[in-house]
């Protein structure tokens, strides 16, 4: 049977064995740890306009690193990953 993706949508190597499970932070779906997408971004609790003003005046605004685990369905829905053409699918995906 032909394979849709070379890796089967997972990052686990052949002969690696079982990987653990993680839960999607958006929908709560349980997924293998090597298949789930890890997204890290900076979050600031201060309003954007106010933050801009504060930085302009030379103050330091706190920001926090937030890491989320996102399942494939949620990642596609939120534009974190995109559906690719058949010939592009065979290549390794570079996540921004
Ligand atoms: Zn999800």
PDB file of the backbone (N, CA, C, O) and the ligand in Angstrom, with CONECT records:
HET     ZN  A 101       1
ATOM      1  N   UNK A   1       0.845  -1.204   0.000  1.00  0.00           N
ATOM      2  CA  UNK A   1       0.000   0.000   0.000  1.00  0.00           C
ATOM      3  C   UNK A   1       0.877   1.251   0.000  1.00  0.00           C
ATOM      4  O   UNK A   1       1.804   1.348   0.805  1.00  0.00           O
ATOM      5  N   UNK A   2       0.601   2.216  -0.894  1.00  0.00           N
ATOM      6  CA  UNK A   2       1.438   3.425  -0.904  1.00  0.00           C
ATOM      7  C   UNK A   2       1.262   4.245   0.366  1.00  0.00           C
ATOM      8  O   UNK A   2       0.188   4.287   0.966  1.00  0.00           O
ATOM      9  N   UNK A   3       2.343   4.889   0.749  1.00  0.00           N
ATOM     10  CA  UNK A   3       2.316   5.725   1.947  1.00  0.00           C
ATOM     11  C   UNK A   3       2.021   7.168   1.578  1.00  0.00           C
ATOM     12  O   UNK A   3       2.565   7.691   0.606  1.00  0.00           O
ATOM     13  N   UNK A   4       1.170   7.801   2.343  1.00  0.00           N
ATOM     14  CA  UNK A   4       0.852   9.203   2.082  1.00  0.00           C
ATOM     15  C   UNK A   4       2.040  10.080   2.456  1.00  0.00           C
ATOM     16  O   UNK A   4       2.379  11.017   1.733  1.00  0.00           O
ATOM     17  N   UNK A   5       2.680   9.768   3.605  1.00  0.00           N
ATOM     18  CA  UNK A   5       3.862  10.507   4.063  1.00  0.00           C
ATOM     19  C   UNK A   5       4.980   9.529   4.385  1.00  0.00           C
ATOM     20  O   UNK A   5       4.738   8.426   4.875  1.00  0.00           O
ATOM     21  N   UNK A   6       6.209   9.951   4.102  1.00  0.00           N
ATOM     22  CA  UNK A   6       7.376   9.085   4.338  1.00  0.00           C
ATOM     23  C   UNK A   6       7.475   8.674   5.804  1.00  0.00           C
ATOM     24  O   UNK A   6       7.795   7.528   6.122  1.00  0.00           O
ATOM     25  N   UNK A   7       7.192   9.633   6.696  1.00  0.00           N
ATOM     26  CA  UNK A   7       7.325   9.396   8.137  1.00  0.00           C
ATOM     27  C   UNK A   7       6.029   8.899   8.780  1.00  0.00           C
ATOM     28  O   UNK A   7       6.001   8.591   9.971  1.00  0.00           O
ATOM     29  N   UNK A   8       4.953   8.820   7.983  1.00  0.00           N
ATOM     30  CA  UNK A   8       3.656   8.470   8.552  1.00  0.00           C
ATOM     31  C   UNK A   8       3.101   9.573   9.450  1.00  0.00           C
ATOM     32  O   UNK A   8       2.249   9.322  10.303  1.00  0.00           O
ATOM     33  N   UNK A   9       3.593  10.800   9.249  1.00  0.00           N
ATOM     34  CA  UNK A   9       3.132  11.946  10.043  1.00  0.00           C
ATOM     35  C   UNK A   9       3.764  12.021  11.419  1.00  0.00           C
ATOM     36  O   UNK A   9       3.334  12.813  12.257  1.00  0.00           O
ATOM     37  N   UNK A  10       4.785  11.203  11.662  1.00  0.00           N
ATOM     38  CA  UNK A  10       5.416  11.159  12.983  1.00  0.00           C
ATOM     39  C   UNK A  10       6.911  11.426  12.865  1.00  0.00           C
ATOM     40  O   UNK A  10       7.504  11.255  11.800  1.00  0.00           O
ATOM     41  N   UNK A  11       7.512  11.850  13.982  1.00  0.00           N
ATOM     42  CA  UNK A  11       8.937  12.167  13.964  1.00  0.00           C
ATOM     43  C   UNK A  11       9.777  11.050  14.574  1.00  0.00           C
ATOM     44  O   UNK A  11      10.999  11.160  14.672  1.00  0.00           O
ATOM     45  N   UNK A  12       9.116   9.987  14.976  1.00  0.00           N
ATOM     46  CA  UNK A  12       9.826   8.873  15.610  1.00  0.00           C
ATOM     47  C   UNK A  12      10.605   8.079  14.569  1.00  0.00           C
ATOM     48  O   UNK A  12      10.101   7.816  13.477  1.00  0.00           O
ATOM     49  N   UNK A  13      11.817   7.701  14.904  1.00  0.00           N
ATOM     50  CA  UNK A  13      12.638   6.927  13.996  1.00  0.00           C
ATOM     51  C   UNK A  13      12.238   5.471  13.958  1.00  0.00           C
ATOM     52  O   UNK A  13      11.531   5.005  14.852  1.00  0.00           O
ATOM     53  N   UNK A  14      12.667   4.746  12.955  1.00  0.00           N
ATOM     54  CA  UNK A  14      12.335   3.330  12.860  1.00  0.00           C
ATOM     55  C   UNK A  14      13.169   2.555  13.865  1.00  0.00           C
ATOM     56  O   UNK A  14      14.388   2.710  13.926  1.00  0.00           O
ATOM     57  N   UNK A  15      12.514   1.733  14.640  1.00  0.00           N
ATOM     58  CA  UNK A  15      13.204   0.974  15.675  1.00  0.00           C
ATOM     59  C   UNK A  15      13.313   1.713  16.992  1.00  0.00           C
ATOM     60  O   UNK A  15      14.006   1.264  17.905  1.00  0.00           O
ATOM     61  N   UNK A  16      12.633   2.839  17.096  1.00  0.00           N
ATOM     62  CA  UNK A  16      12.691   3.640  18.325  1.00  0.00           C
ATOM     63  C   UNK A  16      11.779   3.066  19.419  1.00  0.00           C
ATOM     64  O   UNK A  16      12.032   3.245  20.610  1.00  0.00           O
ATOM     65  N   UNK A  17      10.740   2.390  19.002  1.00  0.00           N
ATOM     66  CA  UNK A  17       9.795   1.855  19.979  1.00  0.00           C
ATOM     67  C   UNK A  17       8.637   2.792  20.228  1.00  0.00           C
ATOM     68  O   UNK A  17       8.411   3.736  19.471  1.00  0.00           O
ATOM     69  N   UNK A  18       7.915   2.527  21.281  1.00  0.00           N
ATOM     70  CA  UNK A  18       6.724   3.322  21.580  1.00  0.00           C
ATOM     71  C   UNK A  18       7.113   4.687  22.145  1.00  0.00           C
ATOM     72  O   UNK A  18       8.114   4.819  22.851  1.00  0.00           O
ATOM     73  N   UNK A  19       6.312   5.691  21.826  1.00  0.00           N
ATOM     74  CA  UNK A  19       6.516   7.008  22.422  1.00  0.00           C
ATOM     75  C   UNK A  19       5.352   7.270  23.374  1.00  0.00           C
ATOM     76  O   UNK A  19       4.306   6.626  23.287  1.00  0.00           O
ATOM     77  N   UNK A  20       5.544   8.196  24.257  1.00  0.00           N
ATOM     78  CA  UNK A  20       4.500   8.512  25.231  1.00  0.00           C
ATOM     79  C   UNK A  20       3.354   9.283  24.604  1.00  0.00           C
ATOM     80  O   UNK A  20       3.349   9.552  23.402  1.00  0.00           O
ATOM     81  N   UNK A  21       2.396   9.629  25.426  1.00  0.00           N
ATOM     82  CA  UNK A  21       1.244  10.372  24.933  1.00  0.00           C
ATOM     83  C   UNK A  21       1.202  11.760  25.545  1.00  0.00           C
ATOM     84  O   UNK A  21       1.614  11.968  26.686  1.00  0.00           O
ATOM     85  N   UNK A  22       0.691  12.718  24.755  1.00  0.00           N
ATOM     86  CA  UNK A  22       0.472  14.072  25.239  1.00  0.00           C
ATOM     87  C   UNK A  22      -0.954  14.482  24.887  1.00  0.00           C
ATOM     88  O   UNK A  22      -1.587  13.887  24.015  1.00  0.00           O
ATOM     89  N   UNK A  23      -1.442  15.494  25.569  1.00  0.00           N
ATOM     90  CA  UNK A  23      -2.807  15.958  25.344  1.00  0.00           C
ATOM     91  C   UNK A  23      -2.792  17.303  24.633  1.00  0.00           C
ATOM     92  O   UNK A  23      -2.025  18.193  25.001  1.00  0.00           O
ATOM     93  N   UNK A  24      -3.629  17.454  23.626  1.00  0.00           N
ATOM     94  CA  UNK A  24      -3.760  18.720  22.899  1.00  0.00           C
ATOM     95  C   UNK A  24      -4.316  19.784  23.840  1.00  0.00           C
ATOM     96  O   UNK A  24      -5.277  19.542  24.571  1.00  0.00           O
ATOM     97  N   UNK A  25      -3.697  20.974  23.813  1.00  0.00           N
ATOM     98  CA  UNK A  25      -4.118  22.046  24.710  1.00  0.00           C
ATOM     99  C   UNK A  25      -5.390  22.746  24.252  1.00  0.00           C
ATOM    100  O   UNK A  25      -5.968  23.523  25.011  1.00  0.00           O
ATOM    101  N   UNK A  26      -5.836  22.488  23.031  1.00  0.00           N
ATOM    102  CA  UNK A  26      -7.045  23.142  22.537  1.00  0.00           C
ATOM    103  C   UNK A  26      -8.268  22.237  22.650  1.00  0.00           C
ATOM    104  O   UNK A  26      -9.304  22.666  23.159  1.00  0.00           O
ATOM    105  N   UNK A  27      -8.166  20.994  22.186  1.00  0.00           N
ATOM    106  CA  UNK A  27      -9.351  20.132  22.166  1.00  0.00           C
ATOM    107  C   UNK A  27      -9.287  18.989  23.172  1.00  0.00           C
ATOM    108  O   UNK A  27     -10.297  18.331  23.423  1.00  0.00           O
ATOM    109  N   UNK A  28      -8.109  18.742  23.753  1.00  0.00           N
ATOM    110  CA  UNK A  28      -7.997  17.679  24.743  1.00  0.00           C
ATOM    111  C   UNK A  28      -7.765  16.300  24.166  1.00  0.00           C
ATOM    112  O   UNK A  28      -7.795  15.312  24.899  1.00  0.00           O
ATOM    113  N   UNK A  29      -7.533  16.211  22.855  1.00  0.00           N
ATOM    114  CA  UNK A  29      -7.287  14.930  22.214  1.00  0.00           C
ATOM    115  C   UNK A  29      -5.934  14.366  22.666  1.00  0.00           C
ATOM    116  O   UNK A  29      -4.964  15.112  22.800  1.00  0.00           O
ATOM    117  N   UNK A  30      -5.871  13.073  22.896  1.00  0.00           N
ATOM    118  CA  UNK A  30      -4.655  12.399  23.317  1.00  0.00           C
ATOM    119  C   UNK A  30      -3.912  11.923  22.079  1.00  0.00           C
ATOM    120  O   UNK A  30      -4.479  11.237  21.229  1.00  0.00           O
ATOM    121  N   UNK A  31      -2.601  12.302  21.979  1.00  0.00           N
ATOM    122  CA  UNK A  31      -1.830  11.988  20.770  1.00  0.00           C
ATOM    123  C   UNK A  31      -0.440  11.498  21.131  1.00  0.00           C
ATOM    124  O   UNK A  31       0.069  11.833  22.201  1.00  0.00           O
ATOM    125  N   UNK A  32       0.198  10.696  20.247  1.00  0.00           N
ATOM    126  CA  UNK A  32       1.583  10.304  20.487  1.00  0.00           C
ATOM    127  C   UNK A  32       2.486  11.533  20.530  1.00  0.00           C
ATOM    128  O   UNK A  32       2.303  12.474  19.759  1.00  0.00           O
ATOM    129  N   UNK A  33       3.454  11.517  21.429  1.00  0.00           N
ATOM    130  CA  UNK A  33       4.328  12.681  21.649  1.00  0.00           C
ATOM    131  C   UNK A  33       5.135  13.050  20.411  1.00  0.00           C
ATOM    132  O   UNK A  33       5.493  14.216  20.241  1.00  0.00           O
ATOM    133  N   UNK A  34       5.431  12.087  19.544  1.00  0.00           N
ATOM    134  CA  UNK A  34       6.216  12.396  18.350  1.00  0.00           C
ATOM    135  C   UNK A  34       5.357  12.903  17.200  1.00  0.00           C
ATOM    136  O   UNK A  34       5.892  13.336  16.179  1.00  0.00           O
ATOM    137  N   UNK A  35       4.059  12.860  17.343  1.00  0.00           N
ATOM    138  CA  UNK A  35       3.165  13.324  16.282  1.00  0.00           C
ATOM    139  C   UNK A  35       2.611  14.716  16.583  1.00  0.00           C
ATOM    140  O   UNK A  35       2.292  15.477  15.669  1.00  0.00           O
ATOM    141  N   UNK A  36       2.502  15.037  17.851  1.00  0.00           N
ATOM    142  CA  UNK A  36       1.916  16.305  18.289  1.00  0.00           C
ATOM    143  C   UNK A  36       2.860  17.474  17.945  1.00  0.00           C
ATOM    144  O   UNK A  36       4.079  17.306  17.912  1.00  0.00           O
ATOM    145  N   UNK A  37       2.279  18.661  17.688  1.00  0.00           N
ATOM    146  CA  UNK A  37       3.081  19.850  17.356  1.00  0.00           C
ATOM    147  C   UNK A  37       3.289  20.675  18.606  1.00  0.00           C
ATOM    148  O   UNK A  37       2.350  20.957  19.351  1.00  0.00           O
ATOM    149  N   UNK A  38       4.544  21.060  18.825  1.00  0.00           N
ATOM    150  CA  UNK A  38       4.887  21.887  19.970  1.00  0.00           C
ATOM    151  C   UNK A  38       5.048  23.323  19.475  1.00  0.00           C
ATOM    152  O   UNK A  38       5.889  23.602  18.620  1.00  0.00           O
ATOM    153  N   UNK A  39       4.242  24.222  20.014  1.00  0.00           N
ATOM    154  CA  UNK A  39       4.266  25.621  19.582  1.00  0.00           C
ATOM    155  C   UNK A  39       4.670  26.503  20.756  1.00  0.00           C
ATOM    156  O   UNK A  39       4.058  26.451  21.823  1.00  0.00           O
ATOM    157  N   UNK A  40       5.701  27.309  20.550  1.00  0.00           N
ATOM    158  CA  UNK A  40       6.160  28.221  21.595  1.00  0.00           C
ATOM    159  C   UNK A  40       6.013  29.652  21.106  1.00  0.00           C
ATOM    160  O   UNK A  40       6.422  29.977  19.992  1.00  0.00           O
ATOM    161  N   UNK A  41       5.437  30.496  21.928  1.00  0.00           N
ATOM    162  CA  UNK A  41       5.314  31.909  21.573  1.00  0.00           C
ATOM    163  C   UNK A  41       5.417  32.761  22.828  1.00  0.00           C
ATOM    164  O   UNK A  41       5.280  32.261  23.945  1.00  0.00           O
ATOM    165  N   UNK A  42       5.659  34.053  22.634  1.00  0.00           N
ATOM    166  CA  UNK A  42       5.774  34.994  23.750  1.00  0.00           C
ATOM    167  C   UNK A  42       4.425  35.646  23.989  1.00  0.00           C
ATOM    168  O   UNK A  42       3.739  36.056  23.053  1.00  0.00           O
ATOM    169  N   UNK A  43       4.059  35.735  25.257  1.00  0.00           N
ATOM    170  CA  UNK A  43       2.770  36.307  25.624  1.00  0.00           C
ATOM    171  C   UNK A  43       2.976  37.422  26.640  1.00  0.00           C
ATOM    172  O   UNK A  43       3.731  37.259  27.598  1.00  0.00           O
ATOM    173  N   UNK A  44       2.318  38.536  26.438  1.00  0.00           N
ATOM    174  CA  UNK A  44       2.378  39.645  27.381  1.00  0.00           C
ATOM    175  C   UNK A  44       0.962  39.983  27.846  1.00  0.00           C
ATOM    176  O   UNK A  44       0.075  40.168  27.012  1.00  0.00           O
ATOM    177  N   UNK A  45       0.727  40.069  29.173  1.00  0.00           N
ATOM    178  CA  UNK A  45      -0.627  40.330  29.656  1.00  0.00           C
ATOM    179  C   UNK A  45      -1.068  41.775  29.458  1.00  0.00           C
ATOM    180  O   UNK A  45      -2.237  42.097  29.670  1.00  0.00           O
ATOM    181  N   UNK A  46      -0.141  42.653  29.053  1.00  0.00           N
ATOM    182  CA  UNK A  46      -0.453  44.075  28.882  1.00  0.00           C
ATOM    183  C   UNK A  46      -1.003  44.328  27.479  1.00  0.00           C
ATOM    184  O   UNK A  46      -0.564  43.727  26.498  1.00  0.00           O
ATOM    185  N   UNK A  47      -1.973  45.230  27.417  1.00  0.00           N
ATOM    186  CA  UNK A  47      -2.607  45.611  26.156  1.00  0.00           C
ATOM    187  C   UNK A  47      -1.573  46.134  25.155  1.00  0.00           C
ATOM    188  O   UNK A  47      -0.622  46.819  25.532  1.00  0.00           O
ATOM    189  N   UNK A  48      -1.770  45.803  23.878  1.00  0.00           N
ATOM    190  CA  UNK A  48      -0.768  46.120  22.848  1.00  0.00           C
ATOM    191  C   UNK A  48      -0.459  47.612  22.742  1.00  0.00           C
ATOM    192  O   UNK A  48       0.707  48.000  22.679  1.00  0.00           O
ATOM    193  N   UNK A  49      -1.503  48.455  22.723  1.00  0.00           N
ATOM    194  CA  UNK A  49      -1.312  49.907  22.593  1.00  0.00           C
ATOM    195  C   UNK A  49      -0.548  50.483  23.792  1.00  0.00           C
ATOM    196  O   UNK A  49       0.362  51.298  23.638  1.00  0.00           O
ATOM    197  N   UNK A  50      -0.943  50.038  24.981  1.00  0.00           N
ATOM    198  CA  UNK A  50      -0.288  50.476  26.220  1.00  0.00           C
ATOM    199  C   UNK A  50       1.166  50.017  26.251  1.00  0.00           C
ATOM    200  O   UNK A  50       2.052  50.752  26.686  1.00  0.00           O
ATOM    201  N   UNK A  51       1.397  48.815  25.792  1.00  0.00           N
ATOM    202  CA  UNK A  51       2.735  48.228  25.745  1.00  0.00           C
ATOM    203  C   UNK A  51       3.660  49.056  24.849  1.00  0.00           C
ATOM    204  O   UNK A  51       4.815  49.315  25.188  1.00  0.00           O
ATOM    205  N   UNK A  52       3.124  49.458  23.708  1.00  0.00           N
ATOM    206  CA  UNK A  52       3.891  50.278  22.761  1.00  0.00           C
ATOM    207  C   UNK A  52       4.315  51.600  23.397  1.00  0.00           C
ATOM    208  O   UNK A  52       5.453  52.045  23.249  1.00  0.00           O
ATOM    209  N   UNK A  53       3.362  52.221  24.116  1.00  0.00           N
ATOM    210  CA  UNK A  53       3.626  53.492  24.804  1.00  0.00           C
ATOM    211  C   UNK A  53       4.700  53.330  25.883  1.00  0.00           C
ATOM    212  O   UNK A  53       5.611  54.149  26.005  1.00  0.00           O
ATOM    213  N   UNK A  54       4.569  52.261  26.656  1.00  0.00           N
ATOM    214  CA  UNK A  54       5.506  52.005  27.755  1.00  0.00           C
ATOM    215  C   UNK A  54       6.925  51.772  27.239  1.00  0.00           C
ATOM    216  O   UNK A  54       7.894  52.256  27.823  1.00  0.00           O
ATOM    217  N   UNK A  55       7.034  51.033  26.148  1.00  0.00           N
ATOM    218  CA  UNK A  55       8.355  50.760  25.568  1.00  0.00           C
ATOM    219  C   UNK A  55       8.968  52.059  25.035  1.00  0.00           C
ATOM    220  O   UNK A  55      10.170  52.292  25.154  1.00  0.00           O
ATOM    221  N   UNK A  56       8.112  52.893  24.447  1.00  0.00           N
ATOM    222  CA  UNK A  56       8.569  54.181  23.921  1.00  0.00           C
ATOM    223  C   UNK A  56       9.150  55.069  25.023  1.00  0.00           C
ATOM    224  O   UNK A  56      10.113  55.806  24.812  1.00  0.00           O
ATOM    225  N   UNK A  57       8.532  54.975  26.208  1.00  0.00           N
ATOM    226  CA  UNK A  57       9.003  55.773  27.345  1.00  0.00           C
ATOM    227  C   UNK A  57      10.176  55.135  28.089  1.00  0.00           C
ATOM    228  O   UNK A  57      10.689  55.698  29.057  1.00  0.00           O
ATOM    229  N   UNK A  58      10.583  53.986  27.640  1.00  0.00           N
ATOM    230  CA  UNK A  58      11.795  53.373  28.165  1.00  0.00           C
ATOM    231  C   UNK A  58      11.607  52.403  29.311  1.00  0.00           C
ATOM    232  O   UNK A  58      12.576  52.070  29.992  1.00  0.00           O
ATOM    233  N   UNK A  59      10.390  51.940  29.546  1.00  0.00           N
ATOM    234  CA  UNK A  59      10.188  50.965  30.620  1.00  0.00           C
ATOM    235  C   UNK A  59      10.229  49.543  30.061  1.00  0.00           C
ATOM    236  O   UNK A  59      10.069  49.312  28.862  1.00  0.00           O
ATOM    237  N   UNK A  60      10.447  48.613  30.968  1.00  0.00           N
ATOM    238  CA  UNK A  60      10.520  47.216  30.549  1.00  0.00           C
ATOM    239  C   UNK A  60       9.173  46.544  30.780  1.00  0.00           C
ATOM    240  O   UNK A  60       8.603  46.626  31.867  1.00  0.00           O
ATOM    241  N   UNK A  61       8.681  45.888  29.756  1.00  0.00           N
ATOM    242  CA  UNK A  61       7.375  45.228  29.840  1.00  0.00           C
ATOM    243  C   UNK A  61       7.600  43.717  29.980  1.00  0.00           C
ATOM    244  O   UNK A  61       8.336  43.125  29.190  1.00  0.00           O
ATOM    245  N   UNK A  62       6.969  43.096  30.980  1.00  0.00           N
ATOM    246  CA  UNK A  62       7.188  41.657  31.137  1.00  0.00           C
ATOM    247  C   UNK A  62       6.531  40.843  30.028  1.00  0.00           C
ATOM    248  O   UNK A  62       5.449  41.181  29.548  1.00  0.00           O
ATOM    249  N   UNK A  63       7.194  39.779  29.633  1.00  0.00           N
ATOM    250  CA  UNK A  63       6.609  38.862  28.672  1.00  0.00           C
ATOM    251  C   UNK A  63       6.975  37.445  29.071  1.00  0.00           C
ATOM    252  O   UNK A  63       8.053  37.187  29.605  1.00  0.00           O
ATOM    253  N   UNK A  64       6.073  36.551  28.805  1.00  0.00           N
ATOM    254  CA  UNK A  64       6.232  35.166  29.252  1.00  0.00           C
ATOM    255  C   UNK A  64       6.204  34.210  28.071  1.00  0.00           C
ATOM    256  O   UNK A  64       5.470  34.390  27.099  1.00  0.00           O
ATOM    257  N   UNK A  65       7.031  33.195  28.203  1.00  0.00           N
ATOM    258  CA  UNK A  65       7.097  32.174  27.154  1.00  0.00           C
ATOM    259  C   UNK A  65       5.990  31.158  27.403  1.00  0.00           C
ATOM    260  O   UNK A  65       5.881  30.612  28.501  1.00  0.00           O
ATOM    261  N   UNK A  66       5.184  30.908  26.405  1.00  0.00           N
ATOM    262  CA  UNK A  66       4.087  29.952  26.537  1.00  0.00           C
ATOM    263  C   UNK A  66       4.318  28.809  25.556  1.00  0.00           C
ATOM    264  O   UNK A  66       4.529  29.043  24.366  1.00  0.00           O
ATOM    265  N   UNK A  67       4.280  27.583  26.050  1.00  0.00           N
ATOM    266  CA  UNK A  67       4.439  26.425  25.186  1.00  0.00           C
ATOM    267  C   UNK A  67       3.145  25.623  25.188  1.00  0.00           C
ATOM    268  O   UNK A  67       2.607  25.272  26.239  1.00  0.00           O
ATOM    269  N   UNK A  68       2.666  25.346  23.993  1.00  0.00           N
ATOM    270  CA  UNK A  68       1.427  24.580  23.874  1.00  0.00           C
ATOM    271  C   UNK A  68       1.665  23.360  23.002  1.00  0.00           C
ATOM    272  O   UNK A  68       2.478  23.386  22.078  1.00  0.00           O
ATOM    273  N   UNK A  69       0.944  22.293  23.309  1.00  0.00           N
ATOM    274  CA  UNK A  69       0.977  21.096  22.476  1.00  0.00           C
ATOM    275  C   UNK A  69      -0.322  21.059  21.683  1.00  0.00           C
ATOM    276  O   UNK A  69      -1.416  21.095  22.246  1.00  0.00           O
ATOM    277  N   UNK A  70      -0.178  20.985  20.363  1.00  0.00           N
ATOM    278  CA  UNK A  70      -1.340  21.090  19.496  1.00  0.00           C
ATOM    279  C   UNK A  70      -1.439  19.840  18.625  1.00  0.00           C
ATOM    280  O   UNK A  70      -0.453  19.421  18.019  1.00  0.00           O
ATOM    281  N   UNK A  71      -2.638  19.243  18.563  1.00  0.00           N
ATOM    282  CA  UNK A  71      -2.851  18.075  17.707  1.00  0.00           C
ATOM    283  C   UNK A  71      -2.927  18.535  16.238  1.00  0.00           C
ATOM    284  O   UNK A  71      -3.047  19.729  15.966  1.00  0.00           O
ATOM    285  N   UNK A  72      -2.858  17.599  15.315  1.00  0.00           N
ATOM    286  CA  UNK A  72      -2.796  17.927  13.891  1.00  0.00           C
ATOM    287  C   UNK A  72      -4.056  18.664  13.424  1.00  0.00           C
ATOM    288  O   UNK A  72      -3.972  19.634  12.671  1.00  0.00           O
ATOM    289  N   UNK A  73      -5.209  18.199  13.872  1.00  0.00           N
ATOM    290  CA  UNK A  73      -6.465  18.830  13.465  1.00  0.00           C
ATOM    291  C   UNK A  73      -6.525  20.289  13.892  1.00  0.00           C
ATOM    292  O   UNK A  73      -6.915  21.151  13.105  1.00  0.00           O
ATOM    293  N   UNK A  74      -6.139  20.575  15.149  1.00  0.00           N
ATOM    294  CA  UNK A  74      -6.157  21.944  15.670  1.00  0.00           C
ATOM    295  C   UNK A  74      -5.087  22.797  14.994  1.00  0.00           C
ATOM    296  O   UNK A  74      -5.307  23.979  14.729  1.00  0.00           O
ATOM    297  N   UNK A  75      -3.913  22.191  14.710  1.00  0.00           N
ATOM    298  CA  UNK A  75      -2.822  22.929  14.063  1.00  0.00           C
ATOM    299  C   UNK A  75      -3.215  23.369  12.653  1.00  0.00           C
ATOM    300  O   UNK A  75      -2.886  24.479  12.237  1.00  0.00           O
ATOM    301  N   UNK A  76      -3.908  22.516  11.927  1.00  0.00           N
ATOM    302  CA  UNK A  76      -4.369  22.874  10.576  1.00  0.00           C
ATOM    303  C   UNK A  76      -5.461  23.940  10.667  1.00  0.00           C
ATOM    304  O   UNK A  76      -5.466  24.898   9.895  1.00  0.00           O
ATOM    305  N   UNK A  77      -6.376  23.771  11.606  1.00  0.00           N
ATOM    306  CA  UNK A  77      -7.476  24.720  11.779  1.00  0.00           C
ATOM    307  C   UNK A  77      -6.982  26.113  12.151  1.00  0.00           C
ATOM    308  O   UNK A  77      -7.549  27.114  11.713  1.00  0.00           O
ATOM    309  N   UNK A  78      -5.924  26.176  12.963  1.00  0.00           N
ATOM    310  CA  UNK A  78      -5.388  27.454  13.431  1.00  0.00           C
ATOM    311  C   UNK A  78      -4.264  28.001  12.550  1.00  0.00           C
ATOM    312  O   UNK A  78      -3.707  29.052  12.866  1.00  0.00           O
ATOM    313  N   UNK A  79      -3.921  27.331  11.477  1.00  0.00           N
ATOM    314  CA  UNK A  79      -2.906  27.826  10.540  1.00  0.00           C
ATOM    315  C   UNK A  79      -1.480  27.661  11.019  1.00  0.00           C
ATOM    316  O   UNK A  79      -0.578  28.315  10.496  1.00  0.00           O
ATOM    317  N   UNK A  80      -1.251  26.784  12.021  1.00  0.00           N
ATOM    318  CA  UNK A  80       0.107  26.526  12.503  1.00  0.00           C
ATOM    319  C   UNK A  80       0.855  25.689  11.460  1.00  0.00           C
ATOM    320  O   UNK A  80       2.022  25.954  11.170  1.00  0.00           O
ATOM    321  N   UNK A  81       0.194  24.698  10.910  1.00  0.00           N
ATOM    322  CA  UNK A  81       0.744  23.932   9.785  1.00  0.00           C
ATOM    323  C   UNK A  81      -0.255  24.008   8.635  1.00  0.00           C
ATOM    324  O   UNK A  81      -1.443  24.257   8.839  1.00  0.00           O
ATOM    325  N   UNK A  82       0.249  23.788   7.427  1.00  0.00           N
ATOM    326  CA  UNK A  82      -0.621  23.877   6.260  1.00  0.00           C
ATOM    327  C   UNK A  82      -0.656  22.544   5.521  1.00  0.00           C
ATOM    328  O   UNK A  82       0.299  21.769   5.570  1.00  0.00           O
ATOM    329  N   UNK A  83      -1.759  22.291   4.842  1.00  0.00           N
ATOM    330  CA  UNK A  83      -1.872  21.103   4.011  1.00  0.00           C
ATOM    331  C   UNK A  83      -0.997  21.327   2.788  1.00  0.00           C
ATOM    332  O   UNK A  83      -1.087  22.369   2.138  1.00  0.00           O
ATOM    333  N   UNK A  84      -0.148  20.349   2.471  1.00  0.00           N
ATOM    334  CA  UNK A  84       0.807  20.523   1.375  1.00  0.00           C
ATOM    335  C   UNK A  84       0.469  19.631   0.189  1.00  0.00           C
ATOM    336  O   UNK A  84      -0.264  18.650   0.308  1.00  0.00           O
ATOM    337  N   UNK A  85       1.036  20.010  -0.978  1.00  0.00           N
ATOM    338  CA  UNK A  85       0.829  19.240  -2.199  1.00  0.00           C
ATOM    339  C   UNK A  85       1.492  17.872  -2.079  1.00  0.00           C
ATOM    340  O   UNK A  85       2.399  17.676  -1.270  1.00  0.00           O
ATOM    341  N   UNK A  86       1.023  16.922  -2.902  1.00  0.00           N
ATOM    342  CA  UNK A  86       1.475  15.537  -2.807  1.00  0.00           C
ATOM    343  C   UNK A  86       2.989  15.399  -2.904  1.00  0.00           C
ATOM    344  O   UNK A  86       3.592  14.620  -2.165  1.00  0.00           O
ATOM    345  N   UNK A  87       3.612  16.159  -3.821  1.00  0.00           N
ATOM    346  CA  UNK A  87       5.062  16.027  -3.989  1.00  0.00           C
ATOM    347  C   UNK A  87       5.859  16.694  -2.850  1.00  0.00           C
ATOM    348  O   UNK A  87       6.987  16.294  -2.561  1.00  0.00           O
ATOM    349  N   UNK A  88       5.273  17.693  -2.220  1.00  0.00           N
ATOM    350  CA  UNK A  88       5.937  18.365  -1.098  1.00  0.00           C
ATOM    351  C   UNK A  88       5.845  17.569   0.203  1.00  0.00           C
ATOM    352  O   UNK A  88       6.662  17.743   1.108  1.00  0.00           O
ATOM    353  N   UNK A  89       4.852  16.704   0.284  1.00  0.00           N
ATOM    354  CA  UNK A  89       4.575  15.939   1.493  1.00  0.00           C
ATOM    355  C   UNK A  89       5.705  14.968   1.843  1.00  0.00           C
ATOM    356  O   UNK A  89       5.918  14.658   3.015  1.00  0.00           O
ATOM    357  N   UNK A  90       6.422  14.493   0.834  1.00  0.00           N
ATOM    358  CA  UNK A  90       7.467  13.487   1.047  1.00  0.00           C
ATOM    359  C   UNK A  90       8.693  14.072   1.741  1.00  0.00           C
ATOM    360  O   UNK A  90       9.467  13.366   2.387  1.00  0.00           O
ATOM    361  N   UNK A  91       8.841  15.393   1.584  1.00  0.00           N
ATOM    362  CA  UNK A  91       9.988  16.062   2.197  1.00  0.00           C
ATOM    363  C   UNK A  91       9.753  16.307   3.679  1.00  0.00           C
ATOM    364  O   UNK A  91       8.621  16.257   4.159  1.00  0.00           O
ATOM    365  N   UNK A  92      10.824  16.570   4.388  1.00  0.00           N
ATOM    366  CA  UNK A  92      10.708  16.917   5.808  1.00  0.00           C
ATOM    367  C   UNK A  92      10.105  18.318   5.913  1.00  0.00           C
ATOM    368  O   UNK A  92      10.467  19.223   5.160  1.00  0.00           O
ATOM    369  N   UNK A  93       9.192  18.478   6.847  1.00  0.00           N
ATOM    370  CA  UNK A  93       8.547  19.776   7.017  1.00  0.00           C
ATOM    371  C   UNK A  93       9.380  20.685   7.916  1.00  0.00           C
ATOM    372  O   UNK A  93       9.846  20.277   8.980  1.00  0.00           O
ATOM    373  N   UNK A  94       9.553  21.894   7.474  1.00  0.00           N
ATOM    374  CA  UNK A  94      10.253  22.903   8.274  1.00  0.00           C
ATOM    375  C   UNK A  94       9.200  23.765   8.950  1.00  0.00           C
ATOM    376  O   UNK A  94       8.458  24.490   8.288  1.00  0.00           O
ATOM    377  N   UNK A  95       9.143  23.680  10.267  1.00  0.00           N
ATOM    378  CA  UNK A  95       8.154  24.469  10.999  1.00  0.00           C
ATOM    379  C   UNK A  95       8.748  25.816  11.404  1.00  0.00           C
ATOM    380  O   UNK A  95       9.868  25.901  11.907  1.00  0.00           O
ATOM    381  N   UNK A  96       7.979  26.840  11.172  1.00  0.00           N
ATOM    382  CA  UNK A  96       8.434  28.199  11.469  1.00  0.00           C
ATOM    383  C   UNK A  96       8.282  28.495  12.938  1.00  0.00           C
ATOM    384  O   UNK A  96       8.613  29.593  13.384  1.00  0.00           O
TER     385      UNK A  96
HETATM  386 ZN    ZN A 101      -6.554  19.547  19.247  1.00  0.00          ZN
END
